[in-house]
Amino acid sequence: MSARRGTVGGHTYEFPTLVELMARATPLRSGDVLAGCAAESAAERVAAQGVLADLPLATFLEEQVVGYDEDDVTRLVLDTHDAAAFAPVASLTVGEFRDRLLAWAAAGDEASISALAPGLTPEMVAATSKLMRNADLVAVGRRTRVVTGLRSTIGLPGTLASRLQPNHPTDDPLGVTASIVDGLLQGSGDAVIGINPATDSPARTVALLELVDAVIERYGIPTQSCVLAHVTTTLRALEQGAPVDLVFQSVAGTQEANRGFGVTLDLLAEARAGALALGRGTVGDDVTYFETGQGSALSAGAHLGVGGRPVDQQTLEARAYGVARHFAPLLVNTVVGFIGPEYLYDGKQVLRAGLEDHFCGKLLGLPMGVDVCYTNHAEVDGDDTDSLMLLLGAAGCSFLIAVPGSDDVMLHYQSLSFTDVLTARQVLGLRPAPEFEAWLARMDLLDDAGRVRELAPDAPAARALLAAASA
């Protein structure tokens, strides 16, 4: 295939392959510079975006960035593509598709946007995001509806759920339980109470699952638990009869990167079937939870595409959503700033990536959440995360992750606090998942206006939940 060309300022730029065109059109980020695939100038980036805008969407069904024969993610995406769902936009270019999405968003036509999901490939939505400003990503994300459920319903209009993350550096049961109580008293946990274990021990995983399940059962909390152990550890826990609500796994956008995570598509299918067999849902049967993050394939040296050329990290991130989509997840989130400044250097890059990830995941039909976070050696601070949090809330993000005091003492990074989520709900007029909100009301944790009340330590609800921490 002859090289595609674009001209800016009297200079003509050539893009020999789709891989290079996609990479050069991507807004600047440190990971693409590290991989050697970023545009060398703003002019080259604009030229690539112009060429990409004129590219037919159908090109991505004929030309791959990672080869079909050597990559099971590519095969999964193309073999399950829904031509009927794609038909309404099949004749459009990437630029025309962008305009159509924005027109539908402006008209409030959620049904037309959401119905496209089975007909879109990750590369299509990644390409479209590269032509959008931040406000465009927010506008379309807000109008893309994805609703899932297990014991609580995630993604309903006007709601913003949260994952309560009670991590502890030694998995101490008292420390974990205290953090759970802290989060519940501040209205957090309707998406999941999800623990990153300090070790991948099967025995420790089962113990933590039983701990959280006991709290949920004792107080009738309409939420689900998850211990974010490796999927093989969760399979062993299932074999031991542990109370597994959600099967968790980090996934990436290439077969080689997933191999580095120690997972295959068949393994994910086996684990999902095991959790489904328990029948623990009350409002739905979505039993998987996936985490992703821009730069994961690059950090594993598994980021090369057709012809051995490096694929940009945002396109690979969208391909990870193609994996997650296949397993009907309750929750998916990008851990947007966790990998470090080598991949997203500063607050501007983290903010952009978070909005891209949310947009791409939602368009592909995923219940998309974000861990608004950063490592302490990145050029990011709390003002940056405040901005991203509020933009994501405006964009219809399904859930956010919160930890005590914004400081994860086990993973050693900065995330949102429980009060940050309350701020987002209050400012944007959003509510918790309906089942969880009703539970908060039953526990007398809401005031007359439906807001989470400030409780004295001797209030009845506080005494009841604190009893769990000392049990």
C-alpha positions as a printed Julia matrix, in Angstrom:
471×3 Matrix{Float64}:
   0.0     0.0    0.0
   1.36    3.42  -0.93
   2.13    5.87   1.85
  -0.56    8.3    2.92
   0.48   11.95   2.73
  -0.54   15.16   4.43
   0.7    18.7    3.89
   1.01   21.45   6.52
   2.79   24.77   6.02
   4.04   23.75   2.6
   5.74   20.6    3.92
   4.47   17.15   2.96
   4.61   14.36   5.53
   4.39   10.67   4.66
   2.83    7.95   6.8
   3.86    4.6    5.32
   1.52    2.41   7.42
  -1.65    2.68   9.46
   0.45    2.06  12.58
   2.54    5.16  11.92
  -0.44    7.28  10.93
  -2.24    6.49  14.18
   0.85    7.15  16.27
   1.72   10.47  14.62
  -1.88   11.69  15.01
  -1.89   11.11  18.78
  -1.73   14.1   21.15
   1.73   14.3   22.72
   2.57   11.97  25.59
   5.84   10.77  27.05
   5.18    7.07  26.42
   5.03    7.53  22.66
   8.24    9.56  22.77
   9.82    6.73  24.77
   8.6     4.18  22.2
   9.92    6.28  19.32
   6.57    6.59  17.54
   5.41   10.12  18.44
   5.12   12.9   15.88
   8.36   14.85  15.64
   6.55   18.21  15.57
   3.14   19.76  16.05
   3.0    20.27  12.28
   3.49   16.57  11.63
   0.79   15.76  14.2
  -1.67   18.1   12.47
  -0.83   16.59   9.09
  -1.45   13.09  10.43
  -4.74   14.14  11.99
  -5.86   15.57   8.65
  -5.07   12.33   6.85
  -6.73   10.3    9.59
  -9.89   12.41   9.36
 -10.26   11.46   5.68
  -9.69    7.75   6.3
 -12.8     5.55   5.85
 -13.85    3.84   9.09
 -14.08    0.57   7.14
 -10.3     0.69   6.65
  -9.91   -0.71  10.15
 -11.73   -3.89   9.14
  -9.27   -4.44   6.3
  -5.98   -3.13   7.66
  -4.68   -3.95  11.14
  -2.22   -2.28  13.47
  -1.38   -5.65  15.08
  -1.49   -8.6   12.69
  -4.45  -11.0   12.66
  -2.35  -14.15  12.36
  -0.04  -13.42  15.28
  -2.39  -11.79  17.81
  -5.47  -13.24  19.46
  -6.77   -9.81  20.49
  -6.97   -8.8   16.83
  -8.69  -12.08  15.99
 -11.17  -11.66  18.85
 -12.12   -8.15  17.73
 -12.5    -8.95  14.04
 -14.14  -12.36  14.45
 -16.85  -10.93  16.74
 -17.46   -7.73  14.77
 -21.18   -6.99  14.31
 -21.71   -5.75  10.76
 -25.34   -4.85  11.39
 -24.45   -2.57  14.31
 -21.72   -0.97  12.18
 -24.03   -0.35   9.21
 -25.31    3.13  10.25
 -21.76    4.54  10.11
 -20.09    2.13   7.66
 -19.86    4.72   4.87
 -18.29    7.43   7.03
 -14.71    8.58   7.36
 -13.15    8.97  10.79
 -13.75   12.73  10.65
 -17.35   12.29   9.57
 -17.88    9.77  12.36
 -16.57   12.31  14.86
 -19.04   14.89  13.55
 -21.91   12.39  13.66
 -21.16   11.51  17.29
 -21.08   15.17  18.29
 -24.37   15.83  16.47
 -26.04   12.89  18.22
 -24.6    14.05  21.56
 -25.92   17.58  21.04
 -29.36   16.17  20.24
 -29.35   13.91  23.3
 -29.59   10.82  21.09
 -28.12    8.28  23.52
 -29.73    5.3   21.8
 -28.01    5.9   18.45
 -24.57    6.24  20.05
 -24.86    3.3   22.43
 -26.23    0.94  19.76
 -23.02    1.25  17.75
 -20.83   -0.52  20.32
 -20.82   -4.08  18.85
 -19.98   -2.67  15.41
 -17.0    -0.57  16.47
 -13.43   -1.78  16.77
 -10.94   -0.4   19.27
  -8.89    1.16  16.47
 -11.96    3.0   15.15
 -12.71    4.66  18.48
  -9.03    5.35  19.18
  -8.7     7.08  15.8
 -11.81    9.16  16.47
 -10.58   10.26  19.89
  -7.37   11.59  18.31
  -9.47   14.15  16.4
 -11.36   15.37  19.47
 -10.76   18.13  21.96
 -11.36   17.42  25.63
 -14.84   18.96  25.55
 -15.75   16.69  22.63
 -14.71   13.63  24.63
 -16.85   14.79  27.54
 -19.89   15.54  25.38
 -19.97   12.15  23.65
 -19.03   10.2   26.77
 -21.93   11.81  28.63
 -24.4    10.61  26.0
 -23.06    7.04  25.76
 -25.09    4.86  28.1
 -23.78    1.56  29.51
 -25.67   -0.07  32.41
 -24.5    -3.2   34.27
 -25.44   -4.94  37.49
 -24.7    -7.64  40.05
 -26.01   -6.49  43.47
 -25.99   -2.81  42.57
 -26.79   -1.14  39.25
 -23.93    0.77  37.65
 -24.2     3.45  34.96
 -27.74    4.75  35.33
 -28.33    8.4   34.31
 -27.54   10.86  37.07
 -25.42    8.46  39.11
 -21.75    8.23  39.97
 -20.63    5.08  41.79
 -17.39    4.53  43.66
 -15.02    1.71  44.43
 -14.04    1.64  48.08
 -10.36    0.57  48.1
  -9.36   -0.46  51.65
  -5.78   -1.55  50.93
  -3.37   -2.31  53.76
   0.4    -2.95  53.52
   0.13   -6.25  55.41
  -3.52   -7.13  54.67
  -4.21   -6.72  58.38
  -7.92   -7.57  58.91
  -8.45   -4.79  61.45
  -6.83   -2.18  59.19
  -8.82   -3.35  56.16
 -12.08   -3.34  58.08
 -11.44    0.11  59.52
 -10.96    1.47  56.02
 -14.15   -0.23  54.84
 -16.1     1.37  57.67
 -14.52    4.75  56.94
 -15.61    4.52  53.31
 -19.13    3.29  54.03
 -19.75    6.11  56.5
 -18.81    8.54  53.7
 -21.08    6.97  51.09
 -18.43    5.03  49.19
 -18.51    1.45  47.94
 -21.53    1.12  45.67
 -19.47   -0.06  42.68
 -17.39   -2.54  44.69
 -15.41   -2.94  47.87
 -12.2    -3.92  46.15
  -8.93   -4.81  47.88
  -5.51   -4.99  46.23
  -3.89   -7.76  48.31
  -0.33   -7.24  49.52
   0.51  -10.8   48.38
  -1.03  -13.19  45.88
  -1.44  -15.93  48.47
  -4.57  -18.05  47.86
  -5.13  -18.38  51.61
  -4.89  -14.62  52.13
  -7.21  -14.02  49.18
  -9.84  -16.35  50.65
  -9.5   -14.72  54.08
 -10.03  -11.25  52.64
 -12.99  -12.41  50.56
 -14.6   -13.89  53.66
 -13.91  -10.73  55.67
 -15.63   -8.41  53.19
 -18.45  -10.85  52.57
 -19.15  -10.97  56.31
 -19.46   -7.17  56.48
 -21.73   -7.1   53.41
 -23.94   -9.87  54.77
 -24.11   -8.56  58.33
 -25.36   -5.14  57.26
 -27.22   -6.13  54.09
 -25.11   -3.84  51.9
 -26.17   -3.97  48.22
 -22.7    -4.07  46.74
 -20.11   -6.61  45.66
 -16.67   -7.54  46.92
 -13.49   -8.22  45.01
  -9.97   -9.17  45.99
  -7.84   -8.1   43.05
  -5.63  -11.17  43.0
  -4.4   -12.79  39.8
  -7.14  -14.68  37.99
  -5.4   -18.02  38.67
  -5.51  -17.27  42.4
  -9.21  -16.44  42.13
  -9.79  -19.75  40.35
  -8.18  -21.54  43.29
 -10.39  -19.55  45.66
 -13.45  -20.61  43.66
 -12.35  -24.24  43.97
 -12.23  -23.78  47.76
 -15.8   -22.44  47.84
 -14.83  -18.84  48.62
 -17.54  -16.14  48.27
 -16.3   -14.69  44.95
 -18.5   -11.93  43.55
 -16.2   -10.59  40.84
 -13.35  -12.19  38.91
 -10.61   -9.6   38.46
  -7.72   -9.31  36.05
  -5.51   -6.64  34.55
  -5.6    -6.89  30.76
  -3.74   -5.27  27.89
  -4.14   -4.73  24.16
  -1.86   -7.39  22.68
  -1.55  -11.12  23.06
   2.08  -10.72  24.09
   1.24   -8.19  26.81
  -1.49  -10.43  28.21
   0.95  -13.32  28.19
   3.19  -11.09  30.31
   0.28  -10.73  32.74
   0.02  -14.52  32.82
  -3.42  -14.66  31.21
  -5.08  -15.97  28.08
  -8.56  -15.43  26.7
  -9.45  -19.03  27.55
  -8.36  -18.54  31.16
 -10.56  -15.45  31.49
 -13.53  -17.38  30.08
 -12.97  -20.21  32.57
 -12.87  -17.85  35.53
 -15.99  -15.99  34.41
 -17.88  -19.27  34.09
 -16.82  -20.23  37.62
 -18.13  -16.98  39.1
 -21.36  -17.14  37.11
 -22.02  -20.63  38.49
 -22.21  -19.22  42.03
 -25.26  -17.12  41.12
 -24.49  -14.39  43.66
 -26.18  -11.54  41.79
 -29.51   -9.97  42.75
 -30.0    -7.34  40.02
 -27.76   -8.78  37.3
 -25.13  -11.35  36.42
 -22.09   -9.3   35.38
 -19.24  -10.97  37.27
 -15.96   -9.7   35.8
 -13.82   -6.67  36.63
 -10.89   -5.5   34.51
  -8.22   -2.85  34.99
  -6.1    -1.3   32.27
  -3.7     1.6   31.81
  -1.97    3.42  28.99
   1.61    2.23  28.74
   1.11   -1.3   30.07
   2.06   -2.98  26.78
   5.04   -0.69  26.29
   6.27   -1.33  29.83
   6.2    -5.07  29.03
   7.98   -4.65  25.68
   4.82   -5.99  24.0
   3.8    -2.91  22.02
   4.92   -3.77  18.48
   2.5    -4.06  15.6
   2.61   -4.81  11.89
   6.15   -4.85  10.56
   7.62   -4.6   14.06
   6.61   -0.93  14.3
   5.66    0.48  17.73
   1.94    1.08  18.21
   0.98    4.19  20.17
  -0.06    3.52  23.75
  -3.55    5.0   23.44
  -4.48    2.7   20.56
  -3.18   -0.28  22.53
  -5.22    0.85  25.53
  -8.38    0.87  23.42
  -7.53   -2.66  22.24
  -7.51   -3.76  25.9
 -11.15   -2.66  26.01
 -11.8    -5.03  23.11
 -10.64   -7.85  25.4
 -12.72   -6.68  28.36
 -15.87   -6.22  26.28
 -15.93   -9.9   25.33
 -16.42  -10.98  28.97
 -19.45   -8.81  29.9
 -17.83   -6.91  32.81
 -19.62   -5.24  35.68
 -16.72   -2.79  35.94
 -13.72   -1.67  33.9
 -11.34    1.09  34.89
  -8.19    2.64  33.62
  -5.62    3.3   36.35
  -4.74    6.4   34.44
  -1.63    7.79  36.14
  -0.39    4.74  38.01
   2.37    3.5   35.68
   4.34    6.74  35.96
   5.71    9.79  34.14
   7.56    7.66  31.59
   4.14    7.09  29.98
   2.08   10.13  31.05
   4.45   12.86  32.11
   2.34   15.59  33.7
  -1.14   16.63  34.73
  -2.11   17.7   31.23
  -1.22   14.31  29.78
  -2.95   12.42  32.6
  -6.11   14.49  32.22
  -6.21   13.96  28.46
  -5.59   10.23  28.81
  -8.36    9.84  31.39
 -10.9    11.49  29.11
  -9.72    9.45  26.1
  -9.93    6.19  28.0
 -13.41    6.94  29.3
 -14.63    7.95  25.82
 -13.16    4.9   24.08
 -14.36    2.44  26.71
 -17.9     3.81  26.73
 -18.15    3.79  22.9
 -17.11    0.14  22.93
 -19.9    -0.67  25.37
 -17.99   -0.82  28.65
 -19.08    0.37  32.13
 -16.07    2.64  32.27
 -14.55    3.98  35.45
 -11.28    5.73  36.2
  -8.75    5.63  38.99
  -7.85    9.33  39.02
  -4.35    8.85  40.34
  -0.65    9.59  40.03
   2.69    8.45  41.34
   4.69   10.77  43.54
   7.49   11.27  40.99
   5.13   12.56  38.28
   4.49   16.23  37.47
   0.92   15.93  38.76
  -0.82   17.26  41.87
  -4.19   17.4   43.56
  -5.4    20.3   41.43
  -4.89   18.16  38.33
  -6.82   15.25  39.8
  -9.62   17.57  40.95
  -9.99   18.81  37.38
 -10.04   15.32  35.9
 -12.48   14.09  38.53
 -15.01   16.81  37.76
 -14.62   16.43  34.0
 -15.18   12.69  34.29
 -18.27   13.27  36.42
 -19.59   15.63  33.75
 -18.75   13.01  31.1
 -20.96   10.36  32.72
 -18.17    8.23  34.17
 -19.61    5.06  35.7
 -17.45    5.04  38.83
 -14.37    6.47  40.5
 -11.92    4.85  42.91
 -11.42    6.25  46.42
  -8.99    5.46  49.24
  -8.71    6.8   52.8
  -7.21   10.28  52.7
  -6.28   10.06  48.99
  -3.12    8.14  49.93
  -2.87    4.43  49.14
  -0.54    3.19  51.87
  -0.01   -0.19  50.21
   0.46    0.7   46.54
   2.19    4.03  47.37
   0.37    6.31  44.99
  -2.17    9.13  45.21
  -5.82    8.62  44.29
  -9.12   10.27  45.25
 -10.5    10.35  48.79
 -13.98    9.41  49.9
 -14.81   13.09  50.37
 -13.62   13.85  46.82
 -16.33   11.55  45.47
 -18.9    13.3   47.66
 -17.72   16.62  46.23
 -18.14   15.39  42.66
 -21.65   14.14  43.41
 -22.63   17.38  45.14
 -21.19   19.75  42.52
 -22.57   17.83  39.56
 -25.91   16.77  41.06
 -25.12   13.04  40.93
 -26.24   10.23  43.24
 -24.96    6.79  44.26
 -26.27    3.6   42.7
 -29.98    3.4   43.63
 -29.78    0.21  45.71
 -26.85    1.6   47.69
 -28.52    4.97  48.19
 -31.56    3.2   49.64
 -29.25    1.32  52.03
 -27.6     4.59  53.11
 -31.05    5.93  53.9
 -31.97    2.82  55.91
 -28.77    3.22  57.9
 -29.62    6.87  58.62
 -26.51    7.99  56.77
 -28.36   10.55  54.6
 -29.77   13.93  55.65
 -33.15   15.32  54.59
 -31.67   16.55  51.3
 -30.33   13.08  50.43
 -26.71   14.0   51.16
 -24.34   11.86  53.21
 -24.52   13.37  56.68
 -21.63   14.17  58.98
 -21.91   11.66  61.79
 -20.82   11.87  65.36
 -18.94    8.73  66.47
 -21.81    7.81  68.8
 -24.54    8.02  66.12
 -26.44    4.71  65.7
 -25.16    4.03  62.18
 -21.6     4.81  63.16
 -21.81    2.56  66.23
 -23.24   -0.3   64.16
 -20.55   -0.15  61.49
 -17.72    0.45  63.94
 -18.77   -2.73  65.7
 -17.69   -4.58  62.55
 -14.19   -3.18  62.86
 -13.78   -4.55  66.35
 -15.49   -7.91  65.76
